[in-house]
């Protein structure tokens, strides 16, 4: 209905606007008066390509007076802002090839590119970022435009694209990599990324918790990645799918309304939970919170030069209130002893130091600002400011008493260093909502170019904050040839006091931004009924339902528990979740033309249901010989409660499993759009339905379950392994190793796993499969063995084999003609959720 289709990779490429280059004008229109002999050279010149203007007098005036950089380095600062941003990328440390990729960069590309490009001061075309651990992050002196257009960089560009698509590297702005490093994440931590899209920092957090895990095991921690915008959730899911993790949950909530899932202790049923309950199950609290809030974004001028013409002081002033609310919500969801990083890609002290000071002011002594100047010593950063001024509609103000009464609805005491107000003020007036792209404007403060401020900033007596804001850090572009960023690290030393919470809730009730109640221990006194909230949720009231339900479940008994088998579902899979969310938003515009089925707690979102069909689970375990030491039955979930129609089965870690159990107990307050690792997928082709087991092991889940497989698994020589990757489908009689071909023919029809045999070992070694890190899923047909791996993964594995191993003499192999059934397996069922990449057997 309505012509909508699910988001695919090509949509991301199409929607990415290159703001550094405007489209060329139509040649036919370049000189319309040429035939008349008129001189139109000036007109045609005006139509020629011109870059965006990289100057804004209001911007210059504002930041000069704020003293972000000294007067002596102002010209250098602005000159750097006007240059395109160099590209940067990070190696995925949890990838099995991360050491190979790092070695390739150090020994191949670093030397070859340096020999090709030695111009001026750019003696290092690419170099590792000195402040990032283990040379895992790299800086390139080439912009994205140069990488696309320069033929000499073609091989390097193709390398970046391939490794990024597979997930071995992540292309990310260098300064954006900094906040997760200051979180000090450990493998057993519960981490919340409050405003996660597009997902590069979430990916980084997942890398950290997975870094020390061994093959076949999972970390004890987890990451919840949240974002409000539905389309950005699509991109977030697309990005994080490359990680192939069972420790991730993606949710769709307003950050300042994120549910705390508080459950009264009287409602724990230990017999149903099946394990010893940890104290955290009383409530969803986190060891680490990343609070990378929406902001004006003027720190990204180098990659988004269109901000130059849009920038005005109303952008930072208008989003200040929302930033405080998100930060306060993050603090309330943080465990005592936990750490939260507040960050923005803005240079504005109203969005940075003023927010940090207000959080410290509201929390009293329960939260402290950490001094992290000794961490990452090679990262060039500058201390935060303790004094600044506020500019509103061209008027500079040093304290709140300078604010005209007519503007006190838009300019708040929290914007000033002291945070003091002259008289009680209704803060609900003039709070502005941010645009979807993260920028904000004020309804009372339109875009005004402040060429001549009414009050000179130098004539004002500035306030000085009482908090140690110099412990914050500001990264400016010209220090390390990157973007601008602001970071502050909070440490929660005690629960928030009752008075502070009530005051904050009262302020929030008047605000246009409605939050959940704070889930701290201080709110145990507040009890409400949850029955009404559950009835409202059936009508799809989304965030308001989450707020009402959260208030009741966090602070009082729950009258009814939502059971998984009562959910009405239809067959959908993970790639359609974002489409359902989009349809939910558009449903109001459809005028009742299309009725959207209510599926579980959240309207238009597939429910998350524990998969408990023992017949199917035992059939999978027996077919693949999965050892009992691999916990399978209690860790499988699906997005469909009808077992006969389940197509995809996902595996979740122990921490995510316990989170789901808590979520069921509180009435599914979390709006989950993606969860778990795709482990098994049903084959619907003719050969798939006739196989003893209709579920195949997905390529994403294979590395986790590989050490526990005892059946349907073979080890292949290098030659045969490479031939499988090259030809996709080979007859049993055409393998170089005849013994391998004979063993393959004796496998049961259906999915099987082929593991690369080490050169110095024979097929007789029974423990070989557990030692080899390289394995692929295949389909054992009637007379052929067909690869069930994406074309990109095949290309990557082939290149890695060539780099790892010396060329060996290979016997010629005849490319076989796959059977029709095998083709169906490859073409119809090996389609990636988001990418829509069809895997076809050649021949």
ABEGO torsion letter per residue (X at the ends): XGGBBBBBAAAAAAABBBAABBBBBBAAAABAAAAAGBBAAAAAAAABBBBBBABBAAAAAAAAAAGABBAAAAAAAAAAAABBBBBBBBBBAABAAAAAAAAAAAAAAAAAAAAABBBEABABABBBBAABBGGABBBBABBAAAAAABAAAAAAAAAAAAAAAAGABBBBBAAAAAAAAAAGBBAABBBBBABAOAGAAAAAAAAAAAAABBBGBBBABBBBBBBABAAAAAAAAAAAAAAGBAABBBBBBBAAABBAGBBBAAABBAAAAGBBBBAAAABBBBABBBBBBBBAGAAAAAABAAAAAABBAAAAAAAAAAAAAAAAAAAAABBBGBBBBBBBABABAAABAAAAAAAAAAAEAABBBBBAAABGAABBBBBBBABBBBBBGGBBBABAAABBAAAAAABBAAABAAGBBABBBBAABGBBBBBAAGBBBBAABBBBBBABBABBAAABBBBBBABBAAABBBBBAAAAGBBBBBBBBBBBABBBBAAAAAAAAAAAAABABBBBBBABAAAAABBBBAAAAAAAAAAGAEAAAAAAAAAAAAABBBABBBBAAABBBBBBBAAAAAAAAAAAAAAAAAGGABBBBBBEABBGBBBBBBBABAAAAAAAAAAAGBBAABBAAAABBBABABAAABABBBBBBAAAAAAAAAAAAAGGABBBABBEBBABBBBABAAAAABABABBBBAAAAAAAAAABABGBBBBBAAAAAAAAAAGBBBAAABABAAAAAAAAABBBEBBBBBBBBAABBAABAAAAAABABBBBBBBBAABBBBBBBAAAAAAAAAAAAAABBBBBBBBBBBBBBBAAAAAAAAAABBBAAAGBBBBBBX
